[in-house]
Amino acid sequence: MLIESIIEKLEKINQLNESLYQLSQDKTERLKNNDLDAFNELLIKERKHAQAIDQLEAKRVQETDAWFQQNGLSDQEQTITNMIEHIQDGEHKQRLETLYEKLVYVLANLKQQEQLNRDLTQQSLQYLELTLDLIKPTYQKDLNYRKPQQQTNQTTDRSVFDSKA
């Protein structure tokens, strides 16, 4: 049945997103500990997870489109929420609602965790810039090592409108 396949895809997507959330938490710890080698490994794993999610999501979208067409609902917006409203089977409806709620929750947590990682990375970059500025001082050439120049204020008594006629 098509709805079973859609639910299976959503379960896999949810598992991958939970795993991605765990990787994101690990990235936070690596950032805090300044462990860049482990951080880079986590980025590679994260990329693989994202690719797998994209592939599953593309298949799920195709199957969702087929489900809407099969049920004569192709004119409606093809979302999980609309699908839940139109499913007759109570068991499938309940499983889909539960999966949808879990997925929304995991994605919200993932977004929050990634924002934390972004903030930590930004702070690290600011710290590096400050450290580099302290290590490499900027030299000013005119810092009391030259004889002061005579100020030449050669103002003319000519008006702006003065011209030879």
C-alpha positions in Angstrom: 0.0 0.0 0.0 1.2 3.5 -0.9 0.5 5.0 2.5 2.7 2.3 4.2 5.6 3.3 2.0 5.2 7.0 2.8 5.1 6.2 6.5 8.2 4.1 6.2 10.0 6.9 4.4 9.0 9.4 7.1 10.2 7.0 9.8 13.6 6.8 8.1 13.7 10.6 7.6 12.9 11.0 11.3 15.6 8.6 12.3 18.2 10.4 10.2 17.1 13.7 11.6 17.5 12.4 15.1 20.9 11.2 14.2 21.7 14.5 12.7 20.6 16.2 15.9 23.0 14.0 17.9 25.8 14.9 15.5 25.0 18.6 16.0 25.2 18.1 19.7 28.6 16.4 19.2 29.7 19.3 17.1 28.9 21.7 19.9 31.1 19.7 22.2 33.9 19.6 19.6 33.7 23.4 19.2 33.8 23.9 23.0 36.9 21.7 23.2 38.5 23.1 20.1 38.9 19.6 18.6 39.0 20.5 14.9 39.9 17.1 13.6 36.9 15.5 15.2 34.8 18.4 14.2 35.7 17.9 10.5 34.8 14.2 10.8 31.4 15.2 12.1 30.9 17.6 9.2 31.6 14.7 6.8 29.1 12.5 8.6 26.6 15.4 8.7 26.9 15.8 4.9 26.2 12.1 4.3 23.1 12.3 6.5 21.9 15.4 4.6 22.3 13.6 1.3 20.4 10.5 2.5 17.6 12.7 3.8 17.4 14.5 0.5 17.1 11.3 -1.4 14.5 9.9 0.9 12.6 13.2 0.8 12.5 13.2 -3.0 11.1 9.6 -3.0 8.5 10.6 -0.3 7.4 13.6 -2.3 6.9 11.4 -5.4 4.9 8.9 -3.4 2.9 11.6 -1.7 2.1 13.0 -5.2 1.0 9.6 -6.3 -1.2 9.1 -3.2 -2.9 12.5 -3.8 -3.6 11.6 -7.4 -4.7 8.1 -6.5 -7.3 9.5 -4.1 -8.5 12.2 -6.5 -7.0 15.1 -4.4 -4.4 16.3 -6.9 -5.8 19.8 -6.9 -5.0 20.3 -3.2 -1.8 21.3 -1.6 0.2 18.1 -1.1 1.3 18.3 2.5 1.4 15.8 5.3 -1.3 17.8 7.2 -3.7 17.5 4.2 -2.9 13.8 3.9 -3.7 13.3 7.6 -7.1 15.0 7.1 -8.0 12.7 4.2 -6.8 9.3 5.5 -9.7 7.0 6.4 -7.8 4.3 8.1 -7.4 5.2 11.8 -4.2 3.3 12.4 -2.4 4.9 9.5 -3.8 8.3 10.4 -2.5 7.9 14.0 1.0 6.7 12.9 1.3 9.6 10.4 0.2 12.2 13.0 2.7 10.8 15.5 5.5 10.8 13.0 4.7 14.3 11.9 4.8 15.6 15.5 8.1 13.8 16.2 9.6 15.2 13.0 8.5 18.8 13.8 10.0 18.4 17.3 13.3 17.0 16.1 13.7 19.7 13.4 13.0 22.4 15.9 15.6 21.0 18.2 18.1 20.6 15.3 17.5 24.2 14.2 18.1 25.5 17.7 21.3 23.4 18.1 22.6 24.6 14.8 22.0 28.2 15.8 24.1 27.5 18.9 26.9 26.0 16.8 26.7 29.0 14.5 27.0 31.4 17.4 30.0 29.4 18.9 31.7 29.4 15.5 31.2 33.2 15.2 32.6 33.8 18.7 35.6 31.6 17.8 36.2 33.7 14.7 36.0 36.9 16.6 38.4 35.6 19.2 40.9 34.6 16.5 40.6 38.0 14.8 41.2 39.7 18.2 44.2 37.5 18.9 45.7 38.2 15.4 45.2 41.9 15.9 47.1 41.7 19.3 49.9 39.6 17.8 50.4 41.8 14.7 50.2 45.4 15.9 49.5 48.1 13.4 52.3 50.6 13.0 51.6 54.2 12.5 54.3 56.0 10.6 53.4 59.4 12.0 53.7 58.5 15.6 55.9 61.3 17.1 59.0 60.2 15.2 59.1 63.0 12.7 59.7 66.6 12.9 56.4 68.4 12.9 55.6 70.0 9.6 55.1 73.7 9.4 51.5 74.5 8.7 51.1 76.5 5.6 48.0 78.4 5.7 48.3 80.4 2.5 45.0 82.0 2.4 44.5 84.5 -0.3 42.5 87.6 0.1 40.8 86.8 -3.2 37.1 86.2 -3.2 35.6 83.2 -4.8 34.0 85.5 -7.4 37.2 87.3 -8.1 38.3 86.9 -11.7 40.2 88.8 -14.3 38.0 90.7 -16.6 
